[in-house]
Amino acid sequence: MKYFLYGENFSMKIELISPAVEENAPIPNLALLILAALSPPDVTISFTDDLLTPIDLEKGLKEVDLVGITVLTKTALRAYRIADAYRKRGIPVVLGGIHPTALPGESKEHADAIVIGEAEEIWPRLIEDVRRDDLKPFYQQEGFVDPSKIPRPRREILPRRGYFPLDVIQVSRGCPYRCEFCSVRKFFGDTYRLRPVSDIVDEVRSLSHRLIMFNDDNIIGNPSYSRELFKALTPLRKKWIGQASLSGLREAKDVELLAKSGCMGLLIGFESLSKSNLIQSHKYQNNPEEYREAIDLLHRFGISIWASFIFGFDEDEPSIVEETVSFCIQAKLFSAVFALLTPYPETVFYHRVKNEGRLFQDQWWLLENPNDAAPYFFPRKMDVETLRKGWKNAWGEFYSFPSILKRFHWNYPPTLINRLVYFPFQLMQRRFARKKVIEGRRRYRGHSHSY
């Protein structure tokens, strides 16, 4: 790849891209907004969300000097195709994110440079290297960024329409837990770092939407910090949603503080009703015997629950599907996501099933339709087809009309979610379950572009 030598007065143009797959939600990508904030003031930044504006690889490429693409494993194939298209035009491409960090060698085949891990200390230097025609093949900073030095994202580069009406903010980096199947540890290491509460409050005050989404892997991973944060958020009268572990939801006083701070709903990874599955997966913080108590406590304070369950663990038998769905309906969960256990690259689980000879589809992320081949490994106590059938049945049963009516909280506190959002959301998820999961349709790639 040939680069051009830029003079000191050259105004550089950088295109930042968030590639998309069908199941992406219309939520802004915070990582790219932080890169924009780290860019020198003489650099012109443009941004494309492939979900909102699908990129035409033949006619939709921009005339820029550098392209930066953030890559998740599920968006890897799409990201590679976008990168390849730009490189054919002689425009250098940088890839970063969880997937290139896990597989820098594979990613480098589609890029001029790879950022491994966090980029706060690297990005300005990388831009200068491009100016000097000295772009390195790999960039990796020493250690992890001090969370107090994370800049405020440049939200003004986002398109004005197309996203959910909320603002995204980040409080922490990493997670205190070590789940076998999770890829967070590969990116953030064995760290759990927290931004100063005063920085969070200042940023929240500047946000235009009343609804906030904390995109942290665990908003309550440090109990003393989270209490300080929630107390500081309370006077701001914002509403928020986030992701949390069960370990911080046992005490009524903590859940009451959550509600007072504006918490409307939490995504919680219950994952399994089997304690042995949780132990093998190193998710020691979960205890199925405490699930119902935690759920009822959250409901009592008007906090909705988006529950996550995974099928395909070693102790899972075919009956686990019906047991799990029945539990979700009886617990009156607002929403549930049923996932197939997935061997993400370089996770402990990936290496375990590969070493055991159970990984029948490696590099599944490079398949044209990867969902059709899931779960990519042989389960222990049921065959692949039984697992897939059960997974589809779970979605269909949970979002059936009888289930939707049973799960509605008729005596629930009159929250916005319960009164105005519940039924429209259920109908939307019912459609997703039928079209995407059960029928396996592609949701929005009905364009004539080259995907």
GINORFEN-V170640 format. One record per residue. N is the residue number from 1. RES is the residue in one small letter. PHI is phi in degrees with one decimal (999 if undefined). OMEGA is omega as a letter, one per 20 degrees, with the letter a starting at -180 (NA if undefined). Layout:
# GINORFEN-V170640
n	res	phi	omega
N	RES	PHI	OMEGA
N	RES	PHI	OMEGA
This chain:
# GINORFEN-V170640
n	res	phi	omega
1	m	999	a
2	k	-101.3	r
3	y	-106.6	a
4	f	-108.1	r
5	l	-80.5	a
6	y	-104.8	r
7	g	-76.3	a
8	e	-64.0	a
9	n	-94.2	a
10	f	-72.1	r
11	s	-91.6	a
12	m	-80.0	r
13	k	-115.6	a
14	i	-123.0	r
15	e	-104.9	r
16	l	-104.5	a
17	i	-128.9	r
18	s	-109.0	a
19	p	-70.2	a
20	a	-131.3	r
21	v	-124.1	a
22	e	-58.5	a
23	e	-86.8	r
24	n	-58.8	r
25	a	-93.2	r
26	p	-74.9	a
27	i	-128.7	a
28	p	-60.0	r
29	n	-88.2	a
30	l	-72.1	a
31	a	-58.8	a
32	l	-71.1	r
33	l	-69.1	r
34	i	-70.9	r
35	l	-60.2	r
36	a	-60.3	r
37	a	-68.2	a
38	l	-84.7	a
39	s	-76.3	r
40	p	-57.1	a
41	p	-64.4	a
42	d	-86.6	r
43	v	-95.8	r
44	t	-90.6	a
45	i	-103.9	r
46	s	-120.2	a
47	f	-139.6	r
48	t	-131.8	r
49	d	-98.9	a
50	d	-62.8	r
51	l	-73.6	a
52	l	-80.7	a
53	t	-131.6	a
54	p	-52.7	a
55	i	-81.0	r
56	d	-79.8	a
57	l	-73.2	r
58	e	-104.4	a
59	k	-119.0	a
60	g	-106.1	a
61	l	-81.4	a
62	k	-94.7	r
63	e	-86.6	a
64	v	-132.1	a
65	d	-101.8	r
66	l	-157.9	r
67	v	-120.1	r
68	g	-116.4	a
69	i	-126.4	r
70	t	-92.0	a
71	v	-128.6	r
72	l	-94.5	r
73	t	-60.6	a
74	k	-74.1	r
75	t	-106.0	a
76	a	-60.1	a
77	l	-62.6	r
78	r	-62.7	r
79	a	-61.5	a
80	y	-63.1	a
81	r	-68.6	r
82	i	-64.6	r
83	a	-61.2	a
84	d	-60.6	a
85	a	-64.6	r
86	y	-68.0	a
87	r	-66.6	r
88	k	-62.5	r
89	r	-90.6	r
90	g	82.7	a
91	i	-98.1	a
92	p	-66.3	a
93	v	-125.9	r
94	v	-115.9	r
95	l	-112.1	r
96	g	-150.0	a
97	g	116.1	a
98	i	-61.9	a
99	h	-69.0	r
100	p	-61.4	r
101	t	-67.4	r
102	a	-73.5	a
103	l	-131.1	a
104	p	-64.5	r
105	g	-65.1	r
106	e	-61.5	a
107	s	-65.1	a
108	k	-64.4	r
109	e	-65.3	a
110	h	-119.4	a
111	a	-146.9	r
112	d	-88.3	r
113	a	-149.5	r
114	i	-122.2	r
115	v	-98.4	a
116	i	-96.7	r
117	g	80.2	a
118	e	-71.0	a
119	a	-121.9	a
120	e	-55.2	a
121	e	-87.9	a
122	i	-99.6	a
123	w	-55.9	r
124	p	-60.0	r
125	r	-67.6	r
126	l	-61.9	r
127	i	-61.6	r
128	e	-64.7	r
129	d	-64.3	r
130	v	-65.1	r
131	r	-59.0	a
132	r	-89.8	a
133	d	58.8	a
134	d	-135.9	a
135	l	-67.1	a
136	k	-83.0	r
137	p	-70.5	a
138	f	-137.3	r
139	y	-129.5	r
140	q	-152.2	a
141	q	-79.0	r
142	e	-81.2	r
143	g	70.6	a
144	f	-118.9	a
145	v	-67.2	r
146	d	-69.4	a
147	p	-60.2	r
148	s	-72.3	a
149	k	-102.1	r
150	i	-73.4	a
151	p	-73.9	r
152	r	-71.3	a
153	p	-60.9	r
154	r	-86.5	a
155	r	-70.1	a
156	e	-68.9	r
157	i	-83.8	a
158	l	-73.0	r
159	p	-63.6	a
160	r	-76.8	a
161	r	-127.8	r
162	g	116.9	a
163	y	-92.4	r
164	f	-58.4	a
165	p	-75.9	r
166	l	-151.7	r
167	d	-112.0	r
168	v	-103.5	r
169	i	-142.1	a
170	q	-120.3	a
171	v	-102.1	a
172	s	-136.5	r
173	r	-126.1	r
174	g	88.9	a
175	c	-148.9	a
176	p	-74.4	a
177	y	-105.8	a
178	r	-130.5	a
179	c	-60.7	a
180	e	-60.5	a
181	f	-95.1	a
182	c	-92.3	a
183	s	-98.3	a
184	v	-61.0	a
185	r	-61.6	a
186	k	-62.2	a
187	f	-85.7	a
188	f	-99.5	a
189	g	70.5	r
190	d	-84.8	a
191	t	-130.8	r
192	y	-140.8	a
193	r	-113.5	a
194	l	-122.9	r
195	r	-74.3	r
196	p	-58.3	a
197	v	-58.5	a
198	s	-62.3	r
199	d	-66.1	r
200	i	-63.7	a
201	v	-61.7	r
202	d	-61.6	a
203	e	-68.3	r
204	v	-60.2	r
205	r	-60.8	a
206	s	-83.5	a
207	l	-80.3	a
208	s	-83.9	a
209	h	-84.4	r
210	r	-78.3	a
211	l	-92.6	a
212	i	-120.6	r
213	m	-117.0	r
214	f	-82.0	a
215	n	-96.1	r
216	d	-73.2	r
217	d	-71.1	r
218	n	-158.2	a
219	i	-69.4	a
220	i	-118.0	a
221	g	-67.4	r
222	n	-120.8	a
223	p	-56.5	a
224	s	-65.9	r
225	y	-66.7	a
226	s	-64.4	r
227	r	-64.4	r
228	e	-62.2	a
229	l	-64.7	a
230	f	-67.4	r
231	k	-64.4	a
232	a	-72.8	a
233	l	-77.0	a
234	t	-52.4	a
235	p	-67.4	a
236	l	-76.5	r
237	r	57.7	r
238	k	-92.6	r
239	k	-109.0	a
240	w	-148.7	r
241	i	-129.7	a
242	g	-168.0	a
243	q	-116.8	a
244	a	-144.1	r
245	s	-94.6	a
246	l	-71.5	a
247	s	-62.5	a
248	g	-100.4	a
249	l	-120.9	a
250	r	-94.5	a
251	e	-100.7	a
252	a	-60.8	a
253	k	-65.3	r
254	d	-72.7	r
255	v	-69.4	r
256	e	-62.0	r
257	l	-65.6	r
258	l	-56.1	a
259	a	-63.3	a
260	k	-64.3	a
261	s	-76.1	r
262	g	111.6	a
263	c	-66.1	r
264	m	-102.4	a
265	g	-165.1	r
266	l	-131.9	r
267	l	-88.1	a
268	i	-124.3	r
269	g	-86.5	r
270	f	-71.5	r
271	e	71.4	a
272	s	-155.5	r
273	l	-89.1	a
274	s	-102.2	r
275	k	-64.0	a
276	s	-64.2	r
277	n	-61.8	a
278	l	-65.9	r
279	i	-65.8	r
280	q	-62.0	a
281	s	-85.2	r
282	h	66.4	r
283	k	-96.4	a
284	y	-69.0	a
285	q	-73.2	a
286	n	-98.5	r
287	n	-134.1	a
288	p	-55.3	r
289	e	-67.4	a
290	e	-102.1	a
291	y	-56.8	a
292	r	-64.3	r
293	e	-62.5	r
294	a	-66.6	r
295	i	-63.5	a
296	d	-63.3	r
297	l	-65.5	r
298	l	-62.6	r
299	h	-62.3	a
300	r	-62.2	r
301	f	-100.8	r
302	g	75.4	r
303	i	-101.8	a
304	s	-78.0	a
305	i	-124.6	r
306	w	-99.2	a
307	a	-96.6	r
308	s	-117.5	r
309	f	-127.7	a
310	i	-123.2	r
311	f	-111.2	r
312	g	121.3	r
313	f	-63.7	a
314	d	-61.8	a
315	e	-95.0	a
316	d	-74.3	r
317	e	-107.2	a
318	p	-52.6	a
319	s	-69.4	a
320	i	-63.3	a
321	v	-65.3	a
322	e	-63.1	r
323	e	-61.8	a
324	t	-68.9	a
325	v	-63.4	r
326	s	-60.3	r
327	f	-61.2	a
328	c	-62.7	r
329	i	-70.5	a
330	q	-62.9	a
331	a	-80.6	r
332	k	55.7	r
333	l	-71.5	r
334	f	-61.4	a
335	s	-151.7	r
336	a	-141.2	r
337	v	-112.4	r
338	f	-106.5	a
339	a	-115.8	r
340	l	-87.4	r
341	l	-54.2	a
342	t	-123.4	r
343	p	-82.3	r
344	y	-68.0	a
345	p	-58.1	r
346	e	69.3	r
347	t	-80.4	r
348	v	-60.6	a
349	f	-64.4	r
350	y	-56.1	a
351	h	-68.9	r
352	r	-65.9	a
353	v	-69.4	r
354	k	-69.0	r
355	n	-66.9	r
356	e	-83.5	r
357	g	75.0	a
358	r	-101.9	a
359	l	-86.8	a
360	f	-93.5	r
361	q	-135.7	r
362	d	-77.8	a
363	q	50.2	a
364	w	-61.7	a
365	w	-69.2	r
366	l	-97.5	r
367	l	-75.8	r
368	e	-62.7	r
369	n	-128.9	a
370	p	-61.0	a
371	n	-62.1	a
372	d	-68.9	a
373	a	-102.8	a
374	a	-59.6	j
375	p	-96.7	r
376	y	76.6	r
377	f	-141.0	r
378	f	-89.0	r
379	p	-66.0	a
380	r	-83.1	a
381	k	-116.7	r
382	m	-160.7	r
383	d	-82.9	a
384	v	-60.7	a
385	e	-65.0	r
386	t	-63.6	r
387	l	-63.5	a
388	r	-64.6	r
389	k	-63.8	r
390	g	-64.4	r
391	w	-60.3	r
392	k	-65.7	r
393	n	-62.2	a
394	a	-61.7	r
395	w	-61.6	a
396	g	-63.9	a
397	e	-72.9	a
398	f	-65.6	a
399	y	-101.2	r
400	s	-76.4	a
401	f	-61.3	r
402	p	-60.1	r
403	s	-66.0	a
404	i	-58.7	r
405	l	-70.0	a
406	k	-65.9	a
407	r	-83.3	a
408	f	-69.8	a
409	h	-89.7	a
410	w	-67.3	r
411	n	-108.0	a
412	y	-72.2	r
413	p	-53.4	a
414	p	-73.7	r
415	t	-82.5	r
416	l	-59.7	a
417	i	-62.5	a
418	n	-70.7	a
419	r	-87.3	a
420	l	-113.0	a
421	v	-96.8	a
422	y	-53.2	a
423	f	-69.1	r
424	p	-59.7	r
425	f	-65.6	a
426	q	-62.1	r
427	l	-67.8	r
428	m	-64.4	r
429	q	-69.1	r
430	r	-63.0	r
431	r	-65.8	r
432	f	-59.9	a
433	a	-60.7	a
434	r	-72.5	a
435	k	-77.1	a
436	k	-86.7	a
437	v	-81.3	a
438	i	-74.3	a
439	e	-89.2	r
440	g	69.5	a
441	r	-77.2	r
442	r	-87.7	a
443	r	-82.2	a
444	y	-135.6	a
445	r	-84.3	r
446	g	-89.8	a
447	h	-92.5	a
448	s	-90.7	a
449	h	-72.1	a
450	s	-88.8	a
451	y	-102.0	NA
